[in-house]
Amino acid sequence: MRRPSFVWLSPTLTVVGKRFGIDTHYYAKNGAIVGVGHVVTILRGFVTGYIVARFFDPQVYGQFQFMLSVIGTFGVFALSGMAHSVTRAWARGDAFSLPGVMRPQALSTLVVSALLLGCIPFLGRFGREEFAGMFAAAALLFPLAPLAMVHFGSYTVGKGRFDVGLKVTIISSVLMILITGAIIAFRQSAFLMLVASMTVTPLVQLAFSRGVRPPPEEGTKNTDAIVRYAWQLTFATLPSELIWYLDKLLISYYFGLSELALFSVALLLPEQAKILVKQFFPITFARQAANGDSRARRSHLLRIVLAATGFFGLGIVVYIAVSPWAMPFLFPGYDAGRLVLLTGIAAFTLITVPASLITQYLEAQGMIREVRHSTWIATAAFGVSLVSLVPTFGPLGAVLARGVFRFTNAATAWWYLMRAPVRTA
């Protein structure tokens, strides 16, 4: 796929770039590609998100969301920082051994598979014997996604090959839409949805990863550094990733799968909007990792975050205004009053999404200490909010707890960025 040409816009892009101090040509080319991917992602999200939630029985949809939460919780032990570490190496042009980084990633995924299998004997104690098949399937299929992300996803982001990533997005989205449509039409099954969601995209990524190889390295210095940074980043973000799915698990435990379905539906549209916006972040990550650190770059980043927060806030106001009639129309099978309240608060908490660029900057510059402190403080606030709010307020407490985490994380990331000494190359 050819990259889009912006020759006719070149003078304007140059002027804008000088005015705001950014490489507008780079962002225009790659932003256009990601924008096309947005259209595909919206269509895929409509089918795999809205239609599934709309037509699946709430109990079945709750089963699917419960399994995603369990997999996400255990998934944090699969060396989650490796993909970012390898992306950083690609962006910096470092030579490294691909088998050398894939080996520890593969071993860590096997640990997660073992944990999922280990849960099966205990399902009967909680009256969840029907989940045994899904736990077994999850254990078998789990390694696919992390390995595909390290091999293929890190390359496309680090080297700016968003055109290749777009091909994968289109192919995997078409396949997922067809499979999901068939499941909805012929058999509503949380098991089949789980298998499809865990296999389609990783298999397409692995198919496209053939021939993707980094420059050969003499010795193991860079590879060892990549693996070491991956462990450091994993440890720094472990608490937040470990606890992020706890709200759904608590809701299912205290209030049942139907309430979990209500909570998931309330988050569906706001979280889809967040995912769509954050798809542009990898474009910035490659530049953040390749460029050095300075006070001027930090100040410039904060100005961009503040401006983006203003635009994001306008979108949230529009969403909250239309949700009282849109949500009952889209999801008539759920309590309209509670659904509108939950989705409005969930949308408001997303005003902190642009601040994620600050945490991304810290990761790109290798500021592990700052990432660790910021994440752990926010996670502690999140954990206290969850255990104090969810048992009493149910889904509403979980939404409020997510807001506590996001605002705390944004504030602490900004604080540590401003106080950290400038790093040399």
Secondary structure as UniProt FT lines:
FT   HELIX           7..9
FT   HELIX           10..20
FT   HELIX           24..45
FT   HELIX           46..51
FT   HELIX           52..55
FT   HELIX           58..75
FT   TURN            76..81
FT   HELIX           82..92
FT   HELIX           98..119
FT   HELIX           120..126
FT   HELIX           129..131
FT   HELIX           132..141
FT   TURN            142..143
FT   HELIX           144..148
FT   HELIX           149..153
FT   HELIX           154..158
FT   TURN            159..160
FT   HELIX           162..186
FT   HELIX           190..208
FT   TURN            209..211
FT   HELIX           221..243
FT   TURN            244..245
FT   HELIX           246..255
FT   HELIX           257..278
FT   TURN            279..280
FT   HELIX           281..290
FT   HELIX           295..330
FT   TURN            332..333
FT   HELIX           336..349
FT   HELIX           350..355
FT   HELIX           356..364
FT   TURN            365..366
FT   HELIX           368..393
FT   HELIX           395..419
//
